[in-house]
Amino acid sequence: MKEIVATSKKSNPLVKKLAYASTDGAGNLLFCIISSYILYFYTDVYGLSVGAAGLLLLIARIVDSFDAPFWGSIVDHTKSKYGQSRPWFLWLAIPFAVATFLAFSTPNLSGTAKVVYAGITYVVAGTIYSGIATPITAILPNLTNNPDERIHLNTFRMVGGNVGNFAAVTFALPLVALFGGGNDQKGFSLMVGFFGIIAVALLFFAFFNLEEINTKKAVSIPFKDSLKAVKGNWPWVLLVLANLAFWMALTVRTSALLYYFEYNLGSKELVPLINGISIIQVAGMMSIPLISKRLKKTGTMLFGLGLAVLGQLLLFFAGSSMVFLIISWAIACIGSGIACSMPFAMLSDAVDFGEWKSGIRSSGFLSAMGSSFCIKVGAGLGSYFLSIIMARTDYVANHVQSSQALAGIQFVFLGLPAILFILSALPMFRYYKYEKQEAQIRADLVVTRDQAN
């Protein structure tokens, strides 16, 4: 009881907030390179056909996604002097960097061996990323019991993640050109290696500056008991559905951007600039604590998704007008930044709901399925839909595209993300009723934990 009350009355120090921000900064620094450039790398650098690359990504992501409950269960079973989630930032930092480097390497292979190498390295990098992403989300309900502080911490996390994303998508191609000197295979490998060193340093910083509560008396939870925290946990189910559709939309948009600017606009050199402008979504993320006070968490997410859809629709009318395009893109990025942030904060409430409903606090399992599972399956499905549409509209890598192929690229960059953002919004209308129960749930949990002590 003392721990709960004390935590709820004080804010976390700045260094702790920066440490939490660095976790997602490191994760996004490498994972956003994978999600944004892996399809382009496979088709235009590594030499796979767009159909083969898309199918490979789908199969790999589906296989890879099954590691989410695995990692969730591992986190729930972790008992160390460092805590439950925190030690994984130390243990997996270097393997994550090495695996991502190998995924963007180009050994002298051909035929089936080439595809197998791509598939294995992609799955390994994704699996280790889940081992990083799961404790990033799972640790939040164990950093503080104060719901307002959770939103503040999550805001720092998402801003840190966005900075990582900004660095990755803005400087990746210039660094490829700098390091490669015209050899994109060499350039991609060295660029990922450079970012990998930074990611390792950020994860070490997080490990040494975070501290967990609610875990001192935590007991290992059998996997079958983790599933009990899912039964009747409708807030969690709704968040999973919304987050899955959101990551499909975001992956389609980010992956199609390079194709759209290179072939439809003939301005590949503008890609770093456009990606750099996406940093504006930090403004939306930082405004979340203020917005959520007026609109609550559910309304804040719906507001973000609405802005994302509006921005996508405005891009249809931008054409080659750079000013209109930048304004439309900024609106879309601010909206998607807000919408991206909210599920991670709301998953903490779903963990509380699961404990209140079943008596089982399964932070790792629920967080893994609600975050890394959605990210990876959404990314896999998004990449697959993108590749299928491009293949069926006769896209040919490194060639002048037909009018049909250009129409396909335009649809996957502008139209398909808007449709998926709308699908993401639908479950959230149902979430309102559960958000109204949160204050009573937290009060009940305080009594239950006090009685247990």
C-alpha positions in Angstrom: 0.0 0.0 0.0 2.8 2.4 0.8 4.5 1.8 -2.5 1.2 2.4 -4.4 0.4 5.6 -2.6 3.9 7.0 -2.8 4.2 6.3 -6.4 0.9 8.0 -7.2 1.8 11.3 -5.5 5.1 12.0 -7.1 6.2 12.5 -10.7 9.1 10.6 -12.2 12.5 12.4 -12.5 13.5 13.7 -16.0 16.3 11.2 -16.3 13.8 8.3 -15.9 11.6 9.8 -18.5 14.5 10.2 -20.9 15.6 6.7 -20.2 12.1 5.4 -21.1 12.2 7.5 -24.2 15.5 6.0 -25.2 14.0 2.5 -25.2 11.6 3.2 -28.1 14.2 5.5 -29.7 16.6 2.6 -30.0 13.8 0.2 -31.1 12.5 2.5 -33.8 16.0 3.5 -35.0 16.4 -0.1 -36.3 12.9 -1.4 -36.7 11.7 1.6 -38.8 14.6 0.9 -41.2 13.2 -2.6 -41.5 9.6 -1.6 -41.9 10.3 1.4 -44.2 13.1 0.0 -46.5 13.2 -3.8 -46.4 10.8 -4.2 -49.3 12.7 -1.7 -51.4 16.0 -3.3 -50.3 14.8 -6.7 -51.4 13.4 -5.6 -54.7 15.8 -2.8 -55.9 19.0 -3.7 -54.0 19.1 -7.4 -53.1 17.4 -8.4 -56.4 14.2 -10.3 -55.4 11.0 -9.9 -57.4 8.3 -7.8 -55.8 6.0 -10.8 -55.6 8.6 -13.0 -54.0 9.6 -10.3 -51.6 6.0 -9.5 -50.5 5.2 -13.2 -50.0 8.4 -13.7 -48.0 7.6 -10.7 -45.8 4.0 -12.0 -45.1 5.1 -15.6 -44.3 8.0 -14.4 -42.2 5.9 -11.9 -40.3 3.1 -14.4 -39.5 5.7 -17.0 -38.3 7.5 -14.3 -36.5 4.4 -13.0 -34.8 4.0 -16.1 -32.8 7.0 -15.1 -30.7 4.8 -12.3 -29.1 3.1 -14.7 -26.6 6.4 -16.4 -26.2 8.2 -13.2 -25.2 5.2 -12.1 -23.1 5.4 -15.3 -21.1 9.2 -15.0 -20.7 8.8 -11.5 -19.3 6.1 -12.6 -16.9 8.5 -15.4 -15.7 11.5 -13.2 -15.4 12.8 -12.8 -11.9 16.2 -11.0 -11.5 17.8 -8.4 -9.2 17.3 -5.9 -12.1 13.5 -6.4 -12.3 11.2 -8.1 -14.7 11.3 -6.1 -17.9 14.4 -3.9 -17.5 17.1 -6.6 -17.8 16.0 -7.4 -21.4 17.3 -4.0 -22.5 20.8 -5.1 -21.4 20.6 -8.7 -22.6 19.2 -8.1 -26.1 20.8 -4.8 -27.1 23.8 -6.2 -29.0 21.9 -9.2 -30.5 19.3 -6.8 -31.9 21.9 -4.7 -33.6 23.7 -7.6 -35.1 20.6 -9.3 -36.4 19.4 -6.2 -38.1 22.8 -5.7 -39.7 22.7 -9.2 -41.1 19.1 -8.6 -42.5 20.6 -5.8 -44.7 23.7 -7.7 -45.7 24.0 -9.2 -49.2 26.1 -12.4 -49.3 26.9 -13.8 -52.7 23.9 -16.2 -53.0 21.4 -17.0 -55.7 18.1 -18.8 -56.2 16.6 -20.5 -53.3 19.5 -19.9 -51.0 19.1 -16.1 -51.5 15.4 -16.2 -50.5 16.2 -18.5 -47.5 18.9 -16.2 -46.2 16.6 -13.2 -46.5 13.8 -15.0 -44.7 15.9 -16.3 -41.9 17.7 -13.0 -41.2 14.4 -11.1 -41.4 12.7 -13.5 -38.9 15.6 -13.4 -36.5 15.8 -9.6 -36.5 12.0 -9.4 -35.9 12.1 -12.0 -33.2 14.8 -10.2 -31.2 12.9 -6.9 -31.8 9.9 -8.5 -30.1 12.2 -9.2 -27.2 13.0 -5.5 -27.0 9.5 -4.2 -27.7 7.6 -6.4 -25.2 9.4 -5.2 -22.1 9.2 -1.6 -23.4 5.4 -1.7 -23.1 5.3 -4.2 -20.2 7.4 -2.1 -18.0 5.1 1.0 -18.1 2.5 -0.3 -15.5 5.5 -1.2 -13.3 7.1 2.2 -13.5 4.2 4.0 -11.8 0.7 3.4 -10.6 -0.4 7.0 -11.3 -2.5 7.1 -14.5 -1.5 10.6 -15.3 2.2 9.8 -14.9 1.7 6.8 -17.2 0.5 9.1 -19.9 3.5 11.5 -19.4 5.9 8.6 -19.4 4.3 7.1 -22.5 4.5 10.6 -24.2 8.2 10.7 -23.6 8.5 7.1 -24.9 6.6 8.0 -28.1 8.6 11.2 -28.7 11.7 9.2 -28.2 10.4 6.6 -30.7 9.5 9.3 -33.1 13.0 10.8 -32.9 14.4 7.3 -33.6 12.0 7.0 -36.6 13.0 10.5 -37.8 16.7 9.7 -37.7 16.2 6.4 -39.4 13.9 7.4 -42.3 15.5 10.9 -42.8 19.2 10.0 -42.8 19.1 6.3 -44.0 19.3 7.0 -47.7 21.9 9.8 -47.5 24.0 7.6 -45.3 23.6 4.7 -47.8 24.9 7.1 -50.5 27.7 8.4 -48.3 28.9 5.0 -47.0 28.3 3.1 -50.3 29.8 5.6 -52.8 27.4 4.3 -55.4 27.3 0.7 -54.1 23.9 0.4 -52.4 24.6 -3.1 -51.1 27.6 -1.8 -49.2 25.8 1.4 -48.2 22.8 -0.3 -46.6 25.0 -2.6 -44.6 27.2 0.2 -43.2 24.3 2.5 -42.6 22.5 -0.2 -40.5 25.8 -0.9 -38.6 26.1 2.8 -37.8 22.6 3.0 -36.4 23.1 -0.3 -34.6 25.9 1.1 -32.4 23.7 4.1 -31.5 20.8 1.8 -30.6 23.0 -0.3 -28.3 24.1 2.8 -26.4 20.5 4.0 -26.0 19.3 0.6 -24.6 22.2 0.6 -22.1 21.3 4.1 -21.0 17.7 2.9 -20.4 18.8 -0.2 -18.4 21.0 1.9 -16.0 18.3 4.6 -15.4 15.0 2.7 -15.0 13.6 1.1 -11.9 10.5 -1.1 -11.6 7.8 -1.3 -8.9 5.0 -3.8 -8.5 7.5 -6.6 -9.2 9.1 -7.3 -5.8 6.4 -9.8 -4.9 5.6 -10.8 -8.4 5.3 -14.5 -9.0 5.9 -16.5 -12.2 2.7 -16.9 -14.1 2.2 -20.2 -16.1 1.2 -19.6 -19.7 -2.2 -21.1 -19.2 -2.8 -18.6 -16.4 -1.7 -15.7 -18.6 -4.5 -16.6 -20.9 -7.0 -16.1 -18.0 -6.0 -12.4 -18.0 -7.4 -12.3 -21.6 -10.8 -13.9 -20.9 -13.4 -11.2 -20.6 -10.8 -8.5 -21.1 -12.7 -6.6 -23.8 -10.6 -3.4 -23.5 -7.6 -5.4 -24.4 -9.4 -7.1 -27.3 -10.5 -3.8 -28.7 -7.0 -2.3 -28.4 -5.5 -5.3 -30.3 -8.0 -4.9 -33.2 -7.4 -1.1 -33.4 -3.6 -1.4 -33.1 -3.4 -4.2 -35.7 -5.3 -2.1 -38.3 -3.3 1.0 -37.4 0.1 -0.7 -38.0 -1.1 -2.1 -41.3 -2.0 1.4 -42.4 1.3 2.9 -41.2 3.4 0.2 -42.8 1.6 0.6 -46.1 2.1 4.3 -46.1 5.8 4.3 -45.0 6.8 1.5 -47.4 5.0 3.0 -50.4 6.4 6.5 -49.9 9.7 5.8 -51.5 8.0 4.2 -54.6 5.5 7.1 -54.9 8.2 9.8 -54.9 10.6 7.9 -57.1 8.1 6.8 -59.8 4.9 8.9 -59.5 6.6 12.3 -58.7 10.0 11.6 -60.2 11.6 13.1 -57.0 13.4 10.4 -55.1 15.8 13.0 -53.7 12.8 14.5 -51.8 12.3 11.4 -49.7 14.7 12.4 -46.9 13.0 15.8 -46.7 9.5 14.4 -46.6 10.5 11.8 -44.0 12.2 14.6 -42.1 9.0 16.6 -42.0 7.3 13.7 -40.2 9.1 14.9 -37.0 6.2 17.3 -36.7 4.2 14.5 -35.2 6.2 15.1 -32.0 4.1 18.2 -31.5 1.0 16.0 -31.6 2.5 13.5 -29.2 3.6 16.1 -26.8 0.1 17.6 -26.8 -1.5 14.3 -25.8 -1.6 15.0 -22.0 -3.5 18.2 -22.8 -5.8 16.7 -25.4 -6.6 13.7 -23.2 -7.8 15.9 -20.4 -10.5 17.2 -22.7 -11.3 14.2 -24.8 -10.1 11.4 -22.6 -7.9 8.6 -24.0 -10.5 7.1 -26.4 -11.4 10.5 -27.8 -7.7 11.4 -28.2 -7.1 8.3 -30.3 -10.1 8.9 -32.4 -9.0 12.5 -32.9 -5.6 11.3 -34.1 -7.1 8.8 -36.5 -9.4 11.5 -37.9 -6.5 13.8 -38.6 -4.6 10.9 -40.3 -7.5 10.2 -42.6 -7.9 13.9 -43.4 -4.3 14.2 -44.2 -4.4 11.2 -46.5 -7.4 12.6 -48.4 -5.8 16.0 -48.8 -2.7 14.3 -50.3 -5.0 13.1 -53.2 -5.5 16.7 -54.2 -1.9 17.9 -53.6 -0.5 16.5 -56.9 2.9 17.9 -57.5 2.3 21.1 -55.5 5.0 20.9 -52.9 3.4 23.4 -50.5 0.0 21.6 -50.5 1.8 18.2 -50.3 3.8 19.3 -47.3 0.8 20.7 -45.4 -1.3 17.6 -46.1 1.6 15.3 -45.1 2.1 17.2 -41.9 -1.6 16.8 -41.0 -1.4 13.1 -41.7 1.8 12.7 -39.6 0.4 14.6 -36.6 -2.7 12.5 -36.6 -0.9 9.2 -37.0 1.6 10.2 -34.3 -1.2 10.8 -31.8 -3.0 7.6 -32.8 0.2 5.6 -32.6 0.9 6.7 -29.0 -2.4 5.9 -27.4 -2.7 2.1 -27.5 0.7 1.8 -25.7 -0.6 3.9 -22.8 -4.0 2.3 -22.8 -2.5 -1.2 -22.6 -1.5 -0.4 -19.1 -5.1 0.1 -18.2 -5.9 -3.3 -20.0 -3.3 -4.9 -17.7 -5.1 -3.4 -14.7 -8.5 -4.6 -16.1 -7.1 -8.1 -16.5 -5.9 -8.2 -12.9 -9.2 -6.8 -11.6 -11.2 -9.3 -13.7 -9.1 -12.5 -13.1 -6.8 -11.7 -10.3 -3.8 -12.3 -12.6 -1.4 -9.4 -13.5 0.0 -10.5 -16.9 1.9 -7.4 -17.9 4.2 -9.2 -20.3 1.7 -11.4 -22.2 -1.0 -8.7 -22.6 1.6 -6.1 -23.6 3.3 -8.4 -26.1 0.1 -9.3 -27.8 -1.2 -5.8 -27.8 2.1 -4.2 -29.1 4.7 -6.3 -30.8 2.2 -8.8 -32.1 0.1 -6.1 -33.7 3.2 -4.2 -35.0 4.6 -7.3 -36.6 1.5 -8.9 -38.0 0.3 -5.4 -39.1 3.6 -4.8 -40.8 3.5 -8.2 -42.5 0.0 -7.8 -43.8 0.6 -4.2 -44.8 3.8 -5.1 -46.8 2.0 -8.1 -48.4 -1.0 -6.0 -49.5 1.3 -3.4 -50.9 3.4 -6.0 -52.8 0.3 -7.8 -54.2 -1.3 -4.6 -55.5 2.0 -3.5 -57.0 2.6 -6.9 -58.6 -0.9 -7.0 -60.1 -0.6 -3.5 -61.5 2.7 -4.6 -63.3 5.3 -2.8 -61.2 8.9 -3.5 -62.5 11.8 -2.5 -60.3 14.2 0.1 -61.7 12.1 0.7 -64.8 9.8 3.4 -66.1 6.4 2.4 -64.8 3.2 1.9 -66.8 0.2 4.1 -66.1 -1.4 1.0 -64.4 1.6 0.6 -62.1 1.6 4.3 -61.2 -2.1 4.1 -60.3 -1.4 1.1 -58.1 1.4 2.9 -56.3 -0.8 6.0 -55.9 -3.5 3.9 -54.3 -1.3 2.1 -51.8 0.3 5.4 -50.7 -2.8 7.6 -50.6 -6.0 5.5 -50.5 -5.3 2.2 -48.7 -3.8 3.9 -45.5 -6.9 6.0 -45.2 -9.2 3.0 -45.4 -7.1 1.2 -42.8 -7.1 4.2 -40.4 -10.9 4.2 -40.5 -10.9 0.5 -39.7 -8.6 1.2 -36.8 -11.1 3.8 -35.4 -14.1 1.4 -35.4 -13.2 -0.6 -32.3 -12.5 2.5 -30.3 -16.1 3.7 -30.3 -16.8 0.6 -28.2 -13.9 1.4 -25.8 -15.6 4.4 -24.3 -17.7 2.3 -21.8 -14.6 0.6 -20.4 -12.6 3.8 -19.9 -15.4 5.1 -17.6 -14.7 2.1 -15.3 -11.0 2.8 -14.8 -11.1 4.9 -11.7 -13.1 2.3 -9.8 -10.9 -0.5 -11.1 -7.8 1.2 -9.7 -9.5 1.8 -6.4 -10.5 -1.8 -6.2 -6.9 -3.0 -7.0 -5.5 -0.8 -4.2 -7.7 -2.5 -1.7 -7.0 -6.0 -3.1 -3.2 -5.4 -3.1 -3.4 -3.9 0.4 -5.2 -7.0 1.7 -2.7 -9.3 0.0 0.1 -7.5 1.8 
